[in-house]
């Protein structure tokens, strides 16, 4: 499996997708000299770990290569549409898929789990932050939020705070906006923030679980969001893209996502 990182320019990304390949001499298809088929998954940062595990299964079972590039959901969407490359788009929120389904850029979707936003705080919750989004209006705590124009977590946070009519007031108190869920967790680990709003699944990661706690927010203040994969209409290996989605919704696939907190 090949993983590429978010880049600022599309030409750089394309160069990486063409050159950053890992070769497994014993992989199916290698011994016979056949060229392996490969598919590209655009994956939101929060879901990187389970998608890597799923990709490893698909590679083994189908004798193919799975590439993955991850980053903010909006950037991934823009990249897929601009380059017309790739096979599966997996954003952090299904909201990013709506227009793509409408214009048939995404021709099939499957649900593989669900997620909800929570507070993340320093281990032990030293600021005694309560389970209420209105806590973000306190003057004695440091806050970092996700950018709603770049990632799913920022967009979801804005939706919840807008429903309560307090987004602009909270935004005035925010130290900075970060593009994605990984940056929010880092803000807690580095001590930049006393509290962030993040996807619950990030707390499962070992590096986060050791340094922070989560505070579940009331159901009336947040909504569960399904984790939805979309098969892209311009996939060059439609059979493998279909199989990837099928494997993701299998019993084993769902167990992988459940183990990662989804």
Number of C-alpha atoms within 10 A of each C-alpha: 20 17 19 16 12 16 15 8 9 15 11 11 18 14 10 16 18 8 9 12 15 11 11 10 9 8 14 18 15 15 9 7 8 9 9 13 15 19 23 23 27 27 24 25 24 24 20 19 14 21 20 18 14 21 24 15 17 20 20 12 10 15 16 22 23 24 22 21 22 22 26 26 28 19 21 24 19 12 18 21 15 10 12 14 18 25 26 29 24 27 29 32 22 17 16 20 21 11 11 17 17 10 9 12 18 22 14 16 19 16 15 22 19 18 17 19 24 25 22 27 26 21 16 11 16 9 13 9 18 14 15 14 21 14 13 26 17 12 9 9 15 19 25 24 27 26 21 19 15 18 26 29 29 23 18 25 23 23 17 18 20 12 11 12 12 16 18 11 12 19 18 10 16 17 13 16 16 20 22 25 29 18 17 27 25 15 21 23 19 10 12 16 23 24 30 27 26 28 26 22 21 24 21 14 12 9 13 19 13 13 16 19 17 24 18 16 18 12 9 7 16 19 15 11 16 18 19 21 27 26 24 27 19 17 19 16 14 16 9 21 24 19 13 26 22 13 18 25 18 13 9 13 21 19 17 20 23 15 11 19 19 22
